[in-house]
């Protein structure tokens, strides 16, 4: 049972964000909102390979930037001159 959960938790996001977003251009949420991920020069979906690159870059840089912001927000009282003691 645990194996099925692990395979599903890995396979579903890959199917959702790489194949559904790459070929038809829409994941489930984007389909509800009538939004598509398309190339700007052709208007066609980007394809599975480019959707994977999009996921990789957005995930890495988005998580990194959010993580830096969160870390700074957490540590800010250490050097804030107006901190309350």
Number of C-alpha atoms within 10 A of each C-alpha: 5 7 8 8 10 10 10 12 11 10 11 11 12 16 14 14 19 24 19 19 28 25 19 17 23 23 20 12 9 13 13 9 9 9 12 18 20 19 13 9 6 8 10 15 20 21 19 20 13 16 22 18 12 18 16 13 12 12 12 11 12 12 12 12 12 11 12 12 12 12 11 12 10 10 11 12 13 9 8 9 8 7 9 6 4
